[in-house]
Amino acid sequence: MLRKIFTNTFGILFSRILGFLRDLLMAQILGANIYSDIFFVAFKLPNLFRRIFAEGAFVQSFLPSYTRSTHKEAFAAAVFIRFFLFLLILSILVTLFAPFFTSLIAFGFGPDLIQLAAPYVAINFYYLPLIFSVTFLAALLQYQEHFATTAFSTALLNIALIAALLLSKEASSERIVWALSVAVLVGGALQLLTHLFIAYKKGILASLFKGIIQKAPKEELRRFFSSFIPAIWGNSTAQLSAFLDTWLASFLASGSISYLYYANRVFQLPLALFAIATATALFPTVAKSLKNADEQRAYIHIKKSFWFLLFLLSFSTLGGIILAKEIVWLLFERGSFSHHDTLATALVLQMYLVGLLPYGLAKLFSLWLYAKERQKEAAKIATYSLLTNILLSLALIYPLKAAGLALASSIAGVVLFWMLVRSFGTQRFLSLLKDRFAIYVAFALAAETVILLYIKRLLDAYIR
């Protein structure tokens, strides 16, 4: 299990290092202004679906049904065809009515900004059918317990965006945004080609082509699609919260969307490296154990992963909150990204990090519900969390601006975690805590606090 987790972690780390290099270049070349806001708006909806599909939501709804299917080839082929055609048609509709869809994403933009952003929204949206195809093949590879291709191929999108920034850095801001939008499609195509090659070698493509000519298992498809929307909804709270942040931030001063984007990028690093990597590696094992009525084995895996995540996410939260200003300064403050932008982004980052531990552990406990195919219960929990986020965002946006949106998202994460623990079983959860590792974690966090405060003092003196 650890080998699978570390495979995912190293792949994600490689991609995120390139992602930070991309963001560093973007901050230097575009800064935090209306043009960076336009690109982030244009990429926001495709990126939302990328996270929903690629970071576990689709896999956790598809794999239990696929595992139980008695006609796996026909079932997989039928699911792929229906989803791909739907997303392709949706992308064409976005192209035809780009200003309307842009106004939905950035409701606070005026008519001129909507017209300026609309073409980029249309281009970026074609990433959706590409990333769905990637995620679908990744799910079949995960069923065979192959994780490396998906983990490392995510870097291809960042490589394409970095190349676009370097090639267009002397161009106008509008031309740079256009180059980035094209690079999104190039990155998606490269990811798909990589997965197609591995799927071909492992016989997955041959299986899918065989499934196309077979009769689709209607009852299995009906059960899957009836649970799919609740499953996606229940597993996408963090992504929907980030999307809501962008939508509301469009009403704030120029640069606010960018502050949220850069801060969320830093926040997403430990979440992806530890929580998402662990959940991705763990889910097929938990799903198969519960399918075989071996609940004790599934619980043991959950327990080991819980302490692994608690230790790493607690360290990340504490370190990020204490060193938020220094992290943002080191990563982004150069070129068009000013010291004022650093301070604003650091505050947003601290508010996001309040929710790192609950969102990360929620990824773990949601596995239990999805592996047991309790998608509707997960969707109900997600709805309460999202409603909390909406109400708090509206309450905090004006006194705290962008930082208030991030804080509302974090509090919603606490609600999500608390309700998932109740569904997992309060007594079962409390038994997890009765372990000697609790003492080790407490001592380690105390030592980390002392060390980080000393490092912060040194860095503050250097920055001044």
Secondary structure, DSSP 4 states (H G I P E B T S, - for coil): -HHHHHHHHHHHHHHHHHHHHHHHHHHHHT-SSHHHHHHHHHHHHHHHHHHHHHTTHHHHHHHHHHHH-SSHHHHHHHHHHHHHHHHHHHHHHHHHTHHHHHHHH-TTS-HHHHHHHHHHHHHHHTHHHHHHHHHHHHHHHHHTT--HHHHHHTHHHHHHHHHHHHHHTTS-HHHHHHHHHHHHHHHHHHHHHHHHHHHHHTTHHHHHHHHHTSPP-HHHHHHHHHHHHHHHHHT-HHHHHHHHHHHHHTTS-TTHHHHHHHHHHHHHHHIIIIIIHHHHHHHHHHHHHHHTT-HHHHHHHHHHHHHHHHHHHHHHHHHHHHTHHHHHHHHH-STT--HHHHHHHHHHHHHHHTTHHHHHHHHHHHHHHHHTT-HHHHHHHHHHHHHHHHHHHHHHHHHHTHHHHHHHHHHHHHHHHHHHHHHH-HHHHHHHH-STHHHHHHHHHHHHHHHHHHHHHHHHHHH-
